Every structure is written in C-alpha cells, then in structure tokens.
Amino acid sequence: QVQLAESGGGLVQAGGSLRLSCAASGSIFSILIMGWYRQAPGKQRELVASITSGGNTNYADSVKGRFTISRDNAKNTVYLQMNSLKPEDTAVYYCHALQVPLHLNYWGKGTLVTVSS
C-alpha cells in the first residue's frame, strides 16, 4: 500500500507561480512512476507531468516550458513547480503513483489550484 498526501494548492493570479508537493508513505520502495494529474470542472482527468524512479520526465504539451516536476528520493516527495500560470490551469491536481510489480495505481485526495485572470 502507498499513501499520498498533497499540499501547496491555492489561489494565484495569472502569471504567478505555485509549487505542489506530494509526500509518499508506505511501500514506497516499489514505486516506479510518480506524477500529477488534473481535472477541471466538466473535463476528464488528464496527465500533467510524471517522473520515473530513474528521473525521466514527461509533460503534457500544454504545460511544457512552464511546469517542472522533480523528485526528492530522500524525502519520498515529488514536486510540481508551476510558473506562468494561466486561468486554464485551474483544476484539482492529483498526485499519482504506480507501484510495481502488480502495476497498482494510487491517488492522493487532490489539491485545488485556482488561477484568476
């Protein structure tokens, strides 16, 4: 079992920055990929960014150049630095972890990010 606890959401003006954090606990040694998804009202949940245990990253086209995902293995924490925020970035952001070898998916409870224009 893996538990994920997000923090760092809030209200920010367009052009501003926020940093989300996700602390993992439990069977963390078997986590292959960690990442962030988001879900805006009336829309499907979508991948924002992910990072493997080896440090390889992947980003949605809509956030490339603005968001940066990083991982502190010593703290079992993954971060999402969000710069140049736009109103369309408004969503609930969920932390995700993929555990091997059974490929089990774990989700945090989500943190709301609101970007005002």
N, C-alpha and C positions, 0 to 999 in steps of 0.2 A: 504493500500500500504506500501511496505517496500523497502527502498533503501539501497544498499550495496556498500561500497567503499573499495576496496582492496589497499594494499600498501605493499612494502617490497621485491618485486621480484628483480632479478638481475643476475649477472654472478658470479659464485663462482667455485673454483677448487674442484675436487673430494676430499672427506674427510672433506670439510668445512661445515659451518652452515649458515642458513638464518632463519629469522623469518618473517612470513607473518602476516599481520593484516587485519581485516575486521570490519569496523565500520558500524553498522546498525542504520538507522533512519526511522522515520515514525511510523507505527503501530507495534512497537517493543514488546508491551506487549503481543501480541498474537503469538509470535514466539515460536514454540515447539522445533525445532531442527535447529542447525546451523552446517555447515560443510564446508569441502573443497573437491572439485573435481579437477581432472586434465585431460588435453587432450594433448597427444603428437602427433606430425605430423603423419598423416595416421592412427591414432588409435582412438578408441571410448573414449568418456569421461568416467572416472572411479572415484569411490569414493575413497578418500584418508583417511579421518577421519571425524567423526561427534561427536557432543556433544548435549545432551538434556538440556532442561531448568533445569532439576534436577542434571545435572553434569555427567550423564552416557556417557561414550565414546565408540566409535567403530573405529577400524582401519583396513585398508587393510593389508593383510598378508605381502605385500612387504615393508611396512614401519614400522611394529611393532618393537619396540625397538629403532627406530631411530627418529621417529616423535612424537611430543606431541601436542595435541590440548587442549586449555584451553579457558575459557570464563570469562570475567570481566563484570558482570551484571551492575555494577555501570556506566561503560563506554559504555555499549552496544556494546562491541567489542569481537570478537573471534580471537584467535591467533593460528598459527601453527608454532611451533618450529621445525625446520628441521636440524638434525645433521647427520654426516657421510654421506653426500650427495654423490650420485653416478651419473654417466652420464645418466643412465636410468631414473633418476628423472626429467630430462629435459622435460618441458611441460609448457603449460599455466595453471595456477592454478586459479580456480574459487571459489569464496565464494558462499555459498548456504544457503537459509533459507526456512524453511517450516512453513507456517502460518496456524493456526487453527482458527475456526473450519472447514473452507472450504478446508483445505489441499492445499493451493496455494503455488506454488514454485516460489522463487525469486532468481535471479542470479546477481552477480557482473559482471563487464566487463572483468575481468581476469587480471592476472599479470604474466609476463613471468619469469620463472626460468630456467636458463641455467647452467648446470654443465659440466665443461670441464675436460677432462681426463689428 
